[in-house]
Amino acid sequence: MDHVAYMKPSWGLLPKILNGQKQIESRWYQTKHLPWGKIQVGDTVYFKNSGQPITVKALVKNILSFDGLTPTKVKKILYKYSDLDGIDKQNQSYFYNLFKNKKYCLLIFLTNPQKIIPFDINKNSFSSMSAWITINNIDTIRVQKPVVAERLGEGL
């Protein structure tokens, strides 16, 4: 399966994925949402900042899922995994406040991150509020740019 993960541009996470500082993509939910139950080891995750094309991809190396979270459990997960999630120690309290009341967490361990030639996707068949898309093949939603024929000579 292929997945598209939407990221907040202000958090600056795509460079952290590429340089290995962010080795986990975490998703925190009040109720189960994609990719819960759909993502598997070996899948490809394509990353894009909201409002921008896809520019990064990585493979899924491992997945940990947590349910029945409490503020104490959230704090323990953040303490144990924040470094691998690209969260600096001084920002742990900020993220704790964002996630402390969430009931579900997915930790998606990434491997082989790569910068790719940017491309857009057609999101029409998905909710405009989707922060994650799961599909069989990315090519089914990849926007193909029209091929422009180059002039090879005067007679064309």
FENPEGI-V475788 format. One record per residue. N is the residue number from 1. SS is DSSP state (~ for helix, > for strand, _ for the rest). D_LAST is the distance of its C-alpha to the last C-alpha in whole Angstrom. Layout:
((N:SS:D_LAST) (N:SS:D_LAST))
This chain:
((1:_:44) (2:>:41) (3:>:43) (4:>:41) (5:>:44) (6:>:44) (7:>:45) (8:_:47) (9:~:45) (10:~:48) (11:~:49) (12:_:47) (13:~:47) (14:~:44) (15:~:44) (16:~:48) (17:~:46) (18:~:44) (19:_:47) (20:_:49) (21:_:52) (22:>:51) (23:_:51) (24:>:52) (25:>:51) (26:>:54) (27:>:54) (28:>:57) (29:>:58) (30:_:60) (31:_:59) (32:_:57) (33:_:54) (34:_:50) (35:_:50) (36:_:54) (37:_:55) (38:_:51) (39:_:50) (40:_:51) (41:_:51) (42:_:47) (43:_:45) (44:>:43) (45:>:43) (46:>:40) (47:>:41) (48:>:39) (49:>:41) (50:_:41) (51:_:38) (52:_:36) (53:_:34) (54:>:35) (55:>:36) (56:>:39) (57:>:40) (58:>:43) (59:>:45) (60:>:48) (61:>:51) (62:>:54) (63:>:55) (64:>:59) (65:>:59) (66:>:62) (67:>:64) (68:_:67) (69:_:66) (70:_:69) (71:~:69) (72:~:71) (73:~:68) (74:~:65) (75:~:67) (76:~:67) (77:~:64) (78:~:62) (79:~:65) (80:~:64) (81:~:60) (82:_:59) (83:_:58) (84:_:56) (85:>:55) (86:_:54) (87:_:56) (88:_:59) (89:~:62) (90:~:63) (91:~:60) (92:~:62) (93:~:64) (94:~:61) (95:~:60) (96:~:63) (97:~:64) (98:~:60) (99:~:61) (100:_:65) (101:_:65) (102:_:62) (103:_:64) (104:>:61) (105:>:59) (106:>:56) (107:>:56) (108:>:52) (109:>:52) (110:>:49) (111:>:48) (112:>:45) (113:>:43) (114:>:40) (115:>:37) (116:>:34) (117:>:30) (118:>:31) (119:>:30) (120:_:31) (121:>:33) (122:_:34) (123:_:37) (124:_:38) (125:_:40) (126:_:42) (127:_:45) (128:_:44) (129:_:47) (130:_:46) (131:_:46) (132:>:46) (133:>:43) (134:>:44) (135:>:42) (136:_:41) (137:_:38) (138:~:36) (139:~:32) (140:~:34) (141:_:34) (142:>:31) (143:_:28) (144:_:25) (145:_:22) (146:_:19) (147:_:16) (148:_:14) (149:_:10) (150:_:10) (151:_:7) (152:_:7) (153:_:6) (154:_:6) (155:_:4) (156:_:0))
